Amino acid sequence: MSEIITFCVNGEHHTKLVEPHDTLVDVLRDGMRLTGTKKGCSVGDCGVCTVLIEGQPVNSCLVLAADVGHQAITTIEGLATNSELTPIQKAFVHEGGVQCGFCTPGMVLSATALLDKNATPTTEEIKDALAGNLCRCTGYSGIIRAVSRCENYKSDGTCVKKNHALPEKQSGQSDYRPSSKDGTSVGVSIPRVDAADKVTGRAIYTDDITLPNMVYGKILGSPIAHGRVKRIDTSKAEALPGVLAVLTGKDVPDTMYGVSPARYDEYILAKDKVRHVGDEVAAVAAIDLRTAEQAVELIDVEYEELPHVLDPYEAAEEGAPLIHERYERNINTRVEQSFGDVEKGFAESYHIREETFTGNHIYQSPLEPHASIASWDHNGTLVLHTSTQVPHYVQYMMAHVLHIPLGKIRVIRPTVGGGFGGKAETTPLDLCAALFSKQLGRPVKMVYSREEMFHHGRGRHKQHMKFKLGVDQDGTIRSFDSEIYLDGGAYSSFGVATAYYAGSVLPTLYRFPNYRYDGFRMMTNKPAAGAMRGHGVPQPRFAFECLLNMVADDLGIDPIEIRRRNAMTPNSLTVNEMDVGSCEFLSTLEAVSDKAKWDDKYNKLPKGKGIGIGCGGFVSGAGYCIYRGQVQLSHEKGRESFQKKSIFPHANAIVKISEDGMAAVLMIGAAEIGQGSDTVLSQMCAESLGIPASRLRIRSEDSDISPLDLGAYSSRVTLMAGHAVSRAGVAVVDKMKPYAAQLLDCDESLIEAHDGKMFVRGEESRSVPWEEVARKYFNDNGPLVGTGAYKPPDGLGGNYKGSTVGTSPAYSFGSAVCEVSVDLETGKVKIDKFTDYHDCGTPINPMAVHGQVEGAVVMGASETILEDVQFDKQGRILNPNLHGYLTMTIKDAPEIFSGLVDSYEPRGPFGAKEIGEGSTLPVLGAVAHAIANATGVWVKDLPITPEKILRAIRGKNTQNIPSASEDFPEKCDHAYQSE
Amino acid sequence: MYIPSVNFHRTRSLAEASVLLEFYGSQSRILAGGTDLLVDLKAKRISTDHLISINHIASLKTITEENDALRIGALTTITQLDESQLVRDRFPSIVDATRVMAVRQVRNLATVGGNIASAVPCADLPPILTALNGSVVLWSNKGERIVPLRNFFLGPRRTDIHEAEILSGVIIPNSGRNFGAAYARFGLREGNAIAVAAVAASLTLSANGTINSACITLGAVAPIPKVVEEASNVLCGEKPSDALFAKAADATVAAADPISDVRGSAAYRRELVAVLAQRALSKALQRAEEDAQ
């Protein structure tokens, strides 16, 4: 029975009608529109719904609203008073404690509760207080800095230092001081432009949006791994009061979609077969989400179960169940690449070592679940709010499936709570919401639950790798041969590119004179694997780094020395014809070795302590776009042959100056997903305009406002979008120059713009205010607008099959040293410390760079020792939640030092190149090496769990350990989550 | 994930809650902290028509000393237990458990009563409270029934709570002199990790330094927080030593009945039990020796 209850929230009284089953989080979000409280898992695992009740942090998803009337509740909206941030909020802004922002409200509230009780907590106390708030972006480093230093935090970033609990300032003291040195915007650690909104709960994510007359959709997934859909009875669902529409395979377009045009193999909803547990079968729209959830369970589907295959080697066997007719022997992508003469190289080698490595199923687990809201204008324009990294590709794919021009689709990307590759594709949510919305004439919202996110998949490919390395006596690499089986799951997704990436970026780090790569991307009856941070490369990189360390040990060469001897050098063409420009790999090696005191520690630590090295690097943006030809409805264009040039610019920007000249609005469709692109693009644009970044606003969220940018993938935004925004700024300044020249009475070629002034070069005192010149321009011409565009260089890559994958305008490099303690009785690993140096070119915003590195270290370390999506023999996921699929908490995260080496990339804007993905690559190998160094045994199968370590110490194999598949689900009760 | 439709009853006394529980019978559930129950309802692992909230019964939220024994009210949250000076002084081994349980947000909600009554095999309080010879107080309109924890658990999620009874508290008897206990558990993560295996141990030393009495219990590796009598037999009357503890650990491993699941195989769990048993015993011995001084 519903009940009228008065809540006391943030000191204000709200009287609400509450149902007995309502949880507090839903009453806060839906009833009071306090959407700063987020929903991430609904079962108390993630902490994004944290609120304070009587000053104590609790998960509001685990509290019945009816049980907490009249208690004092504080949400994130209740902290800042009169727009003045609290010291802890300021500290989060200025210390890099915020990235995607989805964990931030809960994190800030937990920190507030701690500091109210204990003004000077130790680092251990901070970690204990925040262990219930998962973060996937920051690596927790900025958060610990913020909480440690927040006392009396001033908005200029200074604080009254406390005598204790101040962690050693990592990552370089000066980097974190906001500075407006000489009015320069680039190379300065300004706080993120969206940080204040994120610490106050004002940032709006897709699920925070409620449109008038909106209804809700839910998708039914298959309970079996492989089968034919024989019959679907939706009558019971349709009869449920509140249900508005039901969709099944027969109601959706016959057009297949996907990522790689040659392998579009997905329907919105299954038309004939289901190919993995969770494969989308039917969908319901209803007046509320609760009704939609009930209705999907009333849909009765009859399946003809088919034999399924879960192992990529078994999938390739003669007679294995065929998952798609079109992929013979379930081979989705076959790569055969050979450079030089591999056999001759081995024949000439002094030492050869061959090893087998296995990766793991990694899921991105962004804290914000995928969400989508579709609505149609009366003139037939589809408006789609979606949580995506790739607004343009979503627009393109919606146009393809729905057969409408791109121009009739407006994609709005609200604040995105992390992606890491998991939001780089059009989802069934986008497509079903669009279909329902068209049918019903109402906005339709659809959101994945945490479990559905795992079933939708698109995580990292699990790779099975056979590697063979031949070297000279001094460790110089002579030949490298590799065979990789990638477990692709049931659909292509990004897999074609993944299969090529798995081999193409290995030779950019070390010189390979001879190299062969045999790749098989296999279909299996599991959720499709996709692109995740480091796309295809982290597991082969892990395996190669391990193998190189083994070879170094075999030869008695120090692992850092063997890297020195093989390191890539600037301005090199790799064996697979990748064009490496700037390269300070050697500097990162030297720096990390010195900083971590490698020579004092390697093989000199007590048993159970270990140190390890890993290196890596990545592309700064893919050289070619994933679809061919120009931007137009794909059905209308013929199959176009590949050309070694960009048909259209990959990044495009417009800058519009306000009529009074006081503000600039930068429009670009680059997707801010938490990585900080809005901030660095604002900095670069402001720099080229010659005004402080504080006078610039960025509009990147709406395809109606901002021109095409391909999105946040392949680490492309800083370099490619950076060029576009800088060029747009220059275009504005060029238009202003004649007016400035007139005002200053000089030749226009002498005019420069900087720090809000236009002046005569070499005579800075002869200046006029920037805005005055802008006004003069407007008076004569109307709008002052500049545009900029960027195309990758023509002719990248060689002339062999797959040569485009791995091409890029520039490459990043990095080295990391990991230090661990291993409990030799239980096998448990504690990652104590990471020291990382990176060559990301010249950084645009050092704080943002360090934030990416810190996040990558923790994400990479987490996937090395903790994470694995586990399947039973029926293909069901055993841990589709955040208490079974474990990511690192703040207590697990190591202390991190992130450093940068001097570097300048001529092909990058202001000398910059990527950091986001490349920073992941050294991590896995460094952790594995440190564990091997501590225990004396190598574990070659990820994740390196305590159980595997113990088995390896005992000389047992570490693969195929009996797991839940034997007992599940009958006895699962036994070990289920407790309070 | 939503909670299915349900009726909600806010009660002000045990008598009121007990009447409702009797009236609605098996179609009702007591709601305390809710951190297990609400998750189970959302996941549709269980269903119920009536939630009877006892969260507003103030008398169940206290920790008191009664005739030398410690009485912990069922609604005491894990945070309150963790921060109680009385508990820290008298039974530091309880803090071994509260320190590693879930996370602050959950500890602020989850209750001692719920952690016991849910009878989830990997719960952290039952093993140590059993090793401390604790009993539960089961309240009904007919009166209080006191059941030793070692007899209370019948199987995974099954207990000796009778119809219309409510777990109102836990009583831990005075441990006497020369007593020490400890709880050792293993989780895969540093924070917010469910126990993969756990062992609680308690022992009392006699004046000559031999072990007078001992109790070892299991967590997460048996259907219930099982008392390992064989280990007590190994220990009692002997002088503590690493070799003795290793023998007791072997007996503990023999008594474990672990399953394989996502957190580890049964074989690995047995290895953990051996290590944890020795660690718990060593810590318990250290505390007993300190207690003797």
HADDOCK unambig.tbl for C-alpha pairs under 7 A between the chains (distance, minus, plus):
assign (segid A and resid 1 and name CA) (segid B and resid 7 and name CA) 6.13 0.50 0.50
assign (segid A and resid 20 and name CA) (segid B and resid 6 and name CA) 6.28 0.50 0.50
assign (segid A and resid 20 and name CA) (segid B and resid 7 and name CA) 5.93 0.50 0.50
assign (segid A and resid 20 and name CA) (segid B and resid 8 and name CA) 5.37 0.50 0.50
assign (segid A and resid 21 and name CA) (segid B and resid 3 and name CA) 5.53 0.50 0.50
assign (segid A and resid 21 and name CA) (segid B and resid 4 and name CA) 6.71 0.50 0.50
assign (segid A and resid 21 and name CA) (segid B and resid 5 and name CA) 5.94 0.50 0.50
assign (segid A and resid 21 and name CA) (segid B and resid 6 and name CA) 6.05 0.50 0.50
assign (segid A and resid 42 and name CA) (segid B and resid 1 and name CA) 6.46 0.50 0.50
assign (segid A and resid 43 and name CA) (segid B and resid 39 and name CA) 5.54 0.50 0.50
assign (segid A and resid 56 and name CA) (segid B and resid 108 and name CA) 6.88 0.50 0.50
assign (segid A and resid 57 and name CA) (segid B and resid 105 and name CA) 5.17 0.50 0.50
assign (segid A and resid 58 and name CA) (segid B and resid 105 and name CA) 4.00 0.50 0.50
assign (segid A and resid 58 and name CA) (segid B and resid 106 and name CA) 6.31 0.50 0.50
assign (segid A and resid 58 and name CA) (segid B and resid 108 and name CA) 6.32 0.50 0.50
assign (segid A and resid 58 and name CA) (segid B and resid 109 and name CA) 6.75 0.50 0.50
assign (segid A and resid 59 and name CA) (segid B and resid 105 and name CA) 5.65 0.50 0.50
assign (segid A and resid 59 and name CA) (segid B and resid 106 and name CA) 6.86 0.50 0.50
assign (segid A and resid 62 and name CA) (segid B and resid 34 and name CA) 6.44 0.50 0.50
assign (segid A and resid 62 and name CA) (segid B and resid 35 and name CA) 5.69 0.50 0.50
assign (segid A and resid 62 and name CA) (segid B and resid 38 and name CA) 6.33 0.50 0.50
assign (segid A and resid 63 and name CA) (segid B and resid 34 and name CA) 6.92 0.50 0.50
assign (segid A and resid 129 and name CA) (segid B and resid 104 and name CA) 6.24 0.50 0.50
assign (segid A and resid 131 and name CA) (segid B and resid 103 and name CA) 6.09 0.50 0.50
assign (segid A and resid 131 and name CA) (segid B and resid 191 and name CA) 5.71 0.50 0.50
assign (segid A and resid 131 and name CA) (segid B and resid 192 and name CA) 6.91 0.50 0.50
assign (segid A and resid 132 and name CA) (segid B and resid 103 and name CA) 4.97 0.50 0.50
assign (segid A and resid 132 and name CA) (segid B and resid 104 and name CA) 6.39 0.50 0.50
assign (segid A and resid 132 and name CA) (segid B and resid 105 and name CA) 6.50 0.50 0.50
assign (segid A and resid 132 and name CA) (segid B and resid 192 and name CA) 6.80 0.50 0.50
assign (segid A and resid 290 and name CA) (segid B and resid 2 and name CA) 6.48 0.50 0.50
assign (segid A and resid 825 and name CA) (segid B and resid 275 and name CA) 6.78 0.50 0.50
assign (segid A and resid 826 and name CA) (segid B and resid 272 and name CA) 6.27 0.50 0.50
assign (segid A and resid 878 and name CA) (segid B and resid 262 and name CA) 6.95 0.50 0.50
assign (segid A and resid 889 and name CA) (segid B and resid 191 and name CA) 5.90 0.50 0.50
assign (segid A and resid 891 and name CA) (segid B and resid 190 and name CA) 5.56 0.50 0.50
assign (segid A and resid 891 and name CA) (segid B and resid 191 and name CA) 5.61 0.50 0.50
assign (segid A and resid 892 and name CA) (segid B and resid 189 and name CA) 6.72 0.50 0.50
assign (segid A and resid 892 and name CA) (segid B and resid 190 and name CA) 5.34 0.50 0.50
assign (segid A and resid 892 and name CA) (segid B and resid 191 and name CA) 6.88 0.50 0.50
assign (segid A and resid 947 and name CA) (segid B and resid 268 and name CA) 6.21 0.50 0.50
assign (segid A and resid 962 and name CA) (segid B and resid 260 and name CA) 6.86 0.50 0.50
assign (segid A and resid 962 and name CA) (segid B and resid 265 and name CA) 5.93 0.50 0.50
assign (segid A and resid 963 and name CA) (segid B and resid 260 and name CA) 5.24 0.50 0.50
assign (segid A and resid 963 and name CA) (segid B and resid 261 and name CA) 5.19 0.50 0.50
assign (segid A and resid 963 and name CA) (segid B and resid 262 and name CA) 6.21 0.50 0.50
assign (segid A and resid 963 and name CA) (segid B and resid 264 and name CA) 6.68 0.50 0.50
assign (segid A and resid 963 and name CA) (segid B and resid 265 and name CA) 5.57 0.50 0.50
assign (segid A and resid 964 and name CA) (segid B and resid 260 and name CA) 5.15 0.50 0.50
assign (segid A and resid 964 and name CA) (segid B and resid 261 and name CA) 3.69 0.50 0.50
assign (segid A and resid 964 and name CA) (segid B and resid 262 and name CA) 5.56 0.50 0.50
assign (segid A and resid 967 and name CA) (segid B and resid 260 and name CA) 6.61 0.50 0.50
assign (segid A and resid 973 and name CA) (segid B and resid 156 and name CA) 6.86 0.50 0.50
assign (segid A and resid 974 and name CA) (segid B and resid 120 and name CA) 6.92 0.50 0.50
assign (segid A and resid 974 and name CA) (segid B and resid 121 and name CA) 5.50 0.50 0.50
assign (segid A and resid 974 and name CA) (segid B and resid 156 and name CA) 6.07 0.50 0.50
assign (segid A and resid 974 and name CA) (segid B and resid 223 and name CA) 6.15 0.50 0.50
assign (segid A and resid 975 and name CA) (segid B and resid 121 and name CA) 6.08 0.50 0.50
assign (segid A and resid 975 and name CA) (segid B and resid 122 and name CA) 5.60 0.50 0.50
assign (segid A and resid 975 and name CA) (segid B and resid 220 and name CA) 6.17 0.50 0.50
assign (segid A and resid 977 and name CA) (segid B and resid 194 and name CA) 6.36 0.50 0.50
assign (segid A and resid 978 and name CA) (segid B and resid 36 and name CA) 6.41 0.50 0.50
assign (segid A and resid 978 and name CA) (segid B and resid 120 and name CA) 6.03 0.50 0.50
assign (segid A and resid 978 and name CA) (segid B and resid 122 and name CA) 6.34 0.50 0.50
assign (segid A and resid 978 and name CA) (segid B and resid 123 and name CA) 5.25 0.50 0.50
assign (segid A and resid 979 and name CA) (segid B and resid 35 and name CA) 5.85 0.50 0.50
assign (segid A and resid 979 and name CA) (segid B and resid 36 and name CA) 5.60 0.50 0.50
assign (segid A and resid 979 and name CA) (segid B and resid 102 and name CA) 6.92 0.50 0.50
assign (segid A and resid 979 and name CA) (segid B and resid 110 and name CA) 6.13 0.50 0.50
assign (segid A and resid 979 and name CA) (segid B and resid 115 and name CA) 5.98 0.50 0.50
assign (segid A and resid 979 and name CA) (segid B and resid 123 and name CA) 6.89 0.50 0.50
